[in-house]
Amino acid sequence: MAFLNALPGAIAEGLIWGLMAIGVYISYKILDIADLSVDGSICTGMCVCAVLIAAGVPAWVSVLVAFAAGMLAGAITGLLHTALGIPAILAGILTQLMLYSVNLTVLGGRSLVQISARDYSLILNMSNNPMAIVAAGLIIVAVIVGLWLFFYTEIGLTLKSTGDNPDMSRAQGINVKRNKVVGLAISNGIVALSGALLAQYKGSANINEGRGAIVIGLAAIFIGLSVSLKIKPNFVVSLIGVIGGGIIYYVIYNFVILLGLKTDFLKMLSAIIVALFLAIPYLKKEYFTKQKPLRIDRNADPESNVGGDANA
């Protein structure tokens, strides 16, 4: 019964984190870049949104500004990588470190800013999970439709080709460096957008929020894709699968908490879930897919039995 009572909250939070996972999907699956700056950009989205709402700015405007702040953070990661030649994974770490100071500055030196639904008009909050699910669902639909339209434009198609084969794309005259910056900006913008929704849902923004976000994003991606690829492997279905992965992850997350797992082990649980879904394809191929033994027809022409015993 307790699990059923907690289910709406798990779905609402899973939708928000699923949106974050879409941002990770763009960098990890489309651009083929492991972008670690998302741990910082999701917190940036939370901090910017919470501070603006606390200052009296409408919630929807605060969300848009948070999205723009995330895009700027992603562009910085892209420029560190493309303009300065820093490896992508290190560029993400550097941006993440810089964002900690930026986020602390945005919060005015405080570690926490609260935006209670009793005092402010919010898009969604945890005191009304059904409405939070509807609001998050509508925003996710808008994001997926926007990405679908974007990735079938000329620049969107070249961005896909950049991730698939950067050398061939460069040979075709595509500006690979620009595409990486644009892709990382969009990715982190969506991550910050989810952070803005998460701050409203939780009613606060904490400087320590976002740690391990990349792990949750990857968990949602691998859970979702393992299901969606069995249906129809196209772009929109994959994004919907990622959202579903976020929901499944948080349902499992809440179920394990209800079983009595200490909160100290929740990060370890996230890592184990990701490790399992990363290992499944390998384990399936290595231990569960049996290779058929080579059959030699002894009545066949000996000369056609390559590598066999001609006198057999």
Secondary structure by P-SEA (a helix, b strand, c coil): cccccaaaaaaaaaaaaaaaaaaaaaacccccccccaaaaaaaaaaaaaaaaaaacccaaaaaaaaaaaaaaaaaaaaaaaccccccaaaaaaaaaaaaaaaaaaaacccccccccccccccccccccaaaaaaaaaaaaaaaaaaaaaaaacaaaaaaaaaaacaaaaaaaccaaaaaaaaaaaaaaaaaaaaaaaaaaaacccccccccaaaaaaaaaaaaaaaccccccccaaaaaaaaaaaaaaaaaaaaaaaaacccccaaaaaaaaaaaaaaaaaaaaaccccccccccccccccccccccccccc
